[in-house]
Amino acid sequence: MAHFSRRRFLAAASALALTAAVGPTHLRAAAAADGPVRGGALSIILQPEPVTLTPVANVAQPTQVVAGNVFDGLVTYGFDLNPAPQLAESWEVAPDGLTITFHLRKGVTWHDGKPFTASDVKWSLENVWKTIHPRNKALFENVSAVETPDDHTVVLKFSKPSLPIFSVLNGVGAPILPKHLYEGTDILNNPYNNKPVGTGPFVFKEWRKGEYLVLERNPAYWDAGKPYLDKLVFRVIPDAAARAAAIEKGEVQYAPFNPVPFRDVERLAALPNLKVETRGYEWLSPVLYFDLNVENPYLKDVRVRQAIAHAVDKAALAKVVWFGYGKPAVSPIPSTLAAFHDPSVPTYPFDPKKAEALLDEAGFKRGTDGVRFALTHDFLPYGDDYRRTGEFLKQALKRVGIEVAIRAQDSGAFI
């Protein structure tokens, strides 16, 4: 089903890549060799359950998984990350980089039947992307004006060229909202955030919280003949063992973002009706990172942060916790983004003795109990692998005298 291969997930921006560049997996039922079959429903694991369904101010992974099937972007991306036409059929960039003109697809309608026009793009950019969107406020900062000479043309004017723009124009990177349902409302509390109306291949039908979420085929989709499926059923299964069992029994056919522990993946991959796939996350290019609170009295000292970097064996973390589905990161720029990744940057090799020396130098000596100080770690509540990562970090830092308390939270509290 073509729409799951589109890059429509959240781009992870890391403050400090201390652990590993992680390549997610998704398990799916093995496809027939003779191509897609029209009709039917696809059962999907959604873990954890989203807090909201529209990527306006919340760009967490679960929201993107659903929203990517409801919303289209001006462009979409292939495995090579080059932009391809979607709601914009074509575009021109001025030689000086200060003007981009998008020519919009005609005949596109919102799921409620209203026409999609350039005014929706202009309104979304001015009222969402540049104001409340957590990432796009910076990325679209250089947009000085938006012109709409007609219903199917959008002209962006820039105060200076903006290199990242063409990396975020898909349905979840720069979500276009229906102006007629949002203008004049409290955007963050608009009820359509949880019953989204988009232009995408699937239409929101029902969300029974704690159980399931249903999207149905958009019969008026602009890409004639698509989607192939009649329905997407996202199932909320909080228990990791129950998720693995549902996959094994064939109760679900698609499980993105490794919702089962990696220790189960090898067993599930051996089943004849399942396939483990690591492609499909190139636009996301996730980095798992240990995010440090630099206002903490211990972590504000750069020597402590350097010590933590030296104390963690990233190669062992990738092998032991992530079962080889990741590799040590050397910077916040993932290696999957080959055009921007520089492997020659300074690194922090695993060196516990260096870590101890830096902590001593910073004035945090071991006490009589061997402990220098204590920290609290809030791990990402997206599955058992993140908890196990926290346990790995706890053990690694304990060896150099840092005590770590691991705190578990649900996704709402975490966000």
Secondary structure, DSSP 8 states (H G I E B T S, - for coil): -GGGSS--S-----S---SEEE---EEEE---TT----S-EEEEE-SS--S-SSTTT---HHHHHHHHHH---SEEE-TT--EEESSEEEEEE-TTSSEEEEEE-TT-B-TTS-B--HHHHHHHIIIIITTT-TTHHHHTTTEEEEEEEETTEEEEEESS--TTGGGS-STTTS----HHHHTTS-GGG-GGGSS---SSSEEEEEEETTTEEEEEE-TT-SSTT----SEEEEE----HHHHHHHHHTTS-SEE-S--S-HHHHHHHHTSTTEEEE--S-TTT---B-----TTSTTTTSHHHHHHHHHH--HHHHHHHTSTTSEEE-SSSS-TT-TTT--TTS------HHHHHHHHHHTT----TTS--EEEEEE--SS-HHHHHHHHHHHHHHHTTTEEEEEE---HHHH-
